């Protein structure tokens, strides 16, 4: 369920102007999840304990994507024009 929400939010963030930056939250979650899985598997641990951590990562990703969807990225041109107008 959260994966569908994350994909939809990523599409909206992409269209808002974030382009490739909108893929970073999901990419980091996959990387972190994979690394944790490898570490737990190599140490012989129980993978049931990681469900809560995975859920927390998913919630953080959804929050980040909502923030990205609500705000447009700041471009370098916009910042230069704003700084020149202050003088």
LUMNU-414691 format. One record per residue: residue number from 1; residue in three letters; x negated, y negated, z of N, C-alpha, C in turn. Coordinates in steps of 0.02 Angstrom, whole numbers, always signed. Layout:
BEGIN
<pt NUM, ala, <X, Y, Z>, <X, Y, Z>, <X, Y, Z>>
...
END
This chain:
BEGIN
<pt 1, unk, <-41, +60, +0>, <+0, +0, +0>, <-44, -63, +0>>
<pt 2, unk, <-93, -65, +44>, <-136, -124, +47>, <-179, -131, -16>>
<pt 3, unk, <-195, -75, -48>, <-234, -78, -109>, <-195, -116, -163>>
<pt 4, unk, <-130, -103, -168>, <-89, -138, -218>, <-87, -213, -202>>
<pt 5, unk, <-80, -230, -139>, <-80, -301, -118>, <-147, -333, -135>>
<pt 6, unk, <-201, -298, -121>, <-268, -324, -135>, <-279, -335, -210>>
<pt 7, unk, <-255, -289, -251>, <-263, -296, -323>, <-222, -356, -348>>
<pt 8, unk, <-161, -363, -325>, <-119, -420, -345>, <-150, -486, -323>>
<pt 9, unk, <-174, -489, -261>, <-206, -550, -237>, <-270, -565, -275>>
<pt 10, unk, <-307, -514, -295>, <-368, -524, -334>, <-350, -554, -402>>
<pt 11, unk, <-297, -529, -433>, <-275, -556, -498>, <-256, -630, -490>>
<pt 12, unk, <-218, -646, -438>, <-198, -716, -427>, <-259, -761, -413>>
<pt 13, unk, <-307, -735, -375>, <-367, -774, -361>, <-408, -785, -425>>
<pt 14, unk, <-410, -734, -467>, <-446, -739, -532>, <-414, -794, -574>>
<pt 15, unk, <-348, -794, -578>, <-312, -844, -617>, <-316, -913, -587>>
<pt 16, unk, <-326, -918, -523>, <-332, -982, -489>, <-398, -1017, -505>>
<pt 17, unk, <-447, -978, -531>, <-510, -1008, -550>, <-571, -977, -518>>
<pt 18, unk, <-561, -927, -475>, <-618, -897, -440>, <-656, -849, -485>>
<pt 19, unk, <-626, -825, -538>, <-656, -779, -587>, <-692, -721, -551>>
<pt 20, unk, <-757, -711, -564>, <-793, -653, -538>, <-800, -654, -462>>
<pt 21, unk, <-796, -714, -432>, <-801, -718, -359>, <-743, -683, -325>>
<pt 22, unk, <-686, -676, -360>, <-628, -644, -330>, <-638, -569, -321>>
<pt 23, unk, <-688, -540, -355>, <-701, -469, -349>, <-748, -452, -292>>
<pt 24, unk, <-779, -503, -262>, <-827, -491, -208>, <-795, -458, -146>>
<pt 25, unk, <-737, -482, -122>, <-709, -450, -61>, <-696, -375, -70>>
<pt 26, unk, <-666, -355, -125>, <-652, -284, -136>, <-717, -245, -146>>
<pt 27, unk, <-764, -275, -181>, <-828, -242, -191>, <-865, -230, -126>>
<pt 28, unk, <-864, -280, -83>, <-897, -272, -18>, <-862, -219, +25>>
<pt 29, unk, <-796, -216, +21>, <-760, -166, +60>, <-776, -96, +36>>
<pt 30, unk, <-781, -87, -30>, <-799, -21, -56>, <-870, -3, -36>>
<pt 31, unk, <-915, -51, -39>, <-985, -39, -19>, <-990, -21, +55>>
<pt 32, unk, <-958, -60, +97>, <-961, -47, +170>, <-929, +20, +186>>
<pt 33, unk, <-871, +33, +156>, <-837, +97, +168>, <-879, +156, +146>>
<pt 34, unk, <-911, +150, +88>, <-953, +204, +64>, <-1013, +216, +109>>
<pt 35, unk, <-1045, +161, +130>, <-1103, +168, +175>, <-1083, +199, +242>>
<pt 36, unk, <-1028, +179, +269>, <-1005, +207, +333>, <-988, +281, +324>>
<pt 37, unk, <-957, +298, +268>, <-941, +368, +255>, <-1003, +411, +249>>
<pt 38, unk, <-1054, +385, +215>, <-1117, +422, +209>, <-1151, +430, +276>>
<pt 39, unk, <-1151, +378, +315>, <-1183, +381, +381>, <-1148, +430, +427>>
<pt 40, unk, <-1081, +427, +429>, <-1044, +473, +472>, <-1052, +545, +447>>
<pt 41, unk, <-1049, +554, +381>, <-1058, +621, +354>, <-1127, +650, +367>>
<pt 42, unk, <-1179, +608, +361>, <-1247, +632, +373>, <-1260, +648, +446>>
<pt 43, unk, <-1227, +611, +490>, <-1238, +623, +562>, <-1192, +677, +589>>
<pt 44, unk, <-1146, +701, +549>, <-1101, +755, +572>, <-1044, +729, +615>>
<pt 45, unk, <-1029, +665, +609>, <-976, +635, +650>, <-907, +650, +624>>
<pt 46, unk, <-858, +627, +660>, <-788, +637, +643>, <-763, +577, +603>>
<pt 47, unk, <-736, +590, +544>, <-712, +535, +502>, <-645, +507, +525>>
<pt 48, unk, <-611, +540, +571>, <-547, +514, +595>, <-556, +450, +635>>
<pt 49, unk, <-614, +440, +664>, <-626, +380, +705>, <-633, +317, +664>>
<pt 50, unk, <-644, +323, +600>, <-658, +266, +558>, <-595, +234, +530>>
<pt 51, unk, <-538, +264, +539>, <-475, +238, +511>, <-460, +168, +536>>
<pt 52, unk, <-469, +156, +599>, <-455, +89, +627>, <-502, +37, +596>>
<pt 53, unk, <-566, +55, +589>, <-613, +8, +559>, <-596, -6, +487>>
<pt 54, unk, <-575, +45, +450>, <-554, +36, +381>, <-493, -9, +375>>
<pt 55, unk, <-446, -1, +421>, <-386, -44, +421>, <-404, -116, +436>>
<pt 56, unk, <-451, -127, +482>, <-472, -195, +498>, <-507, -227, +438>>
<pt 57, unk, <-548, -189, +402>, <-581, -215, +342>, <-529, -234, +290>>
<pt 58, unk, <-477, -192, +281>, <-425, -208, +233>, <-387, -272, +251>>
<pt 59, unk, <-372, -281, +315>, <-337, -342, +336>, <-381, -403, +324>>
<pt 60, unk, <-446, -398, +338>, <-491, -455, +326>, <-494, -471, +252>>
<pt 61, unk, <-495, -420, +209>, <-497, -432, +137>, <-434, -467, +114>>
<pt 62, unk, <-376, -445, +139>, <-313, -477, +120>, <-313, -550, +141>>
<pt 63, unk, <-338, -565, +201>, <-340, -634, +225>, <-386, -677, +181>>
<pt 64, unk, <-445, -650, +164>, <-492, -686, +122>, <-461, -699, +53>>
<pt 65, unk, <-428, -650, +24>, <-398, -659, -41>, <-340, -708, -40>>
<pt 66, unk, <-302, -710, +15>, <-249, -759, +22>, <-278, -829, +24>>
<pt 67, unk, <-333, -837, +62>, <-365, -903, +65>, <-391, -923, -4>>
<pt 68, unk, <-421, -875, -40>, <-446, -890, -107>, <-389, -908, -154>>
<pt 69, unk, <-332, -876, -147>, <-275, -890, -189>, <-245, -958, -175>>
<pt 70, unk, <-248, -979, -112>, <-219, -1044, -94>, <-264, -1103, -112>>
<pt 71, unk, <-330, -1092, -114>, <-377, -1146, -128>, <-412, -1136, -194>>
<pt 72, unk, <-423, -1190, -230>, <-461, -1187, -291>, <-535, -1192, -275>>
<pt 73, unk, <-577, -1159, -315>, <-649, -1165, -303>, <-674, -1235, -318>>
<pt 74, unk, <-723, -1257, -281>, <-752, -1323, -293>, <-807, -1316, -345>>
<pt 75, unk, <-801, -1355, -397>, <-852, -1352, -449>, <-906, -1403, -434>>
<pt 76, unk, <-964, -1395, -464>, <-1019, -1440, -453>, <-1003, -1509, -483>>
<pt 77, unk, <-969, -1511, -539>, <-950, -1574, -570>, <-906, -1615, -525>>
<pt 78, unk, <-857, -1582, -493>, <-811, -1618, -449>, <-848, -1647, -390>>
<pt 79, unk, <-895, -1610, -362>, <-933, -1636, -305>, <-977, -1694, -325>>
<pt 80, unk, <-1007, -1692, -384>, <-1050, -1746, -407>, <-1009, -1810, -417>>
<pt 81, unk, <-950, -1802, -448>, <-907, -1861, -460>, <-885, -1891, -394>>
<pt 82, unk, <-866, -1850, -345>, <-844, -1875, -280>, <-901, -1912, -245>>
<pt 83, unk, <-962, -1885, -248>, <-1019, -1917, -216>, <-1037, -1983, -250>>
<pt 84, unk, <-1030, -1988, -315>, <-1045, -2050, -351>, <-993, -2104, -337>>
<pt 85, unk, <-931, -2083, -324>, <-879, -2132, -310>, <-885, -2161, -240>>
<pt 86, unk, <-919, -2127, -195>, <-929, -2153, -127>, <-977, -2211, -126>>
<pt 87, unk, <-1024, -2213, -172>, <-1076, -2266, -172>, <-1050, -2331, -198>>
END
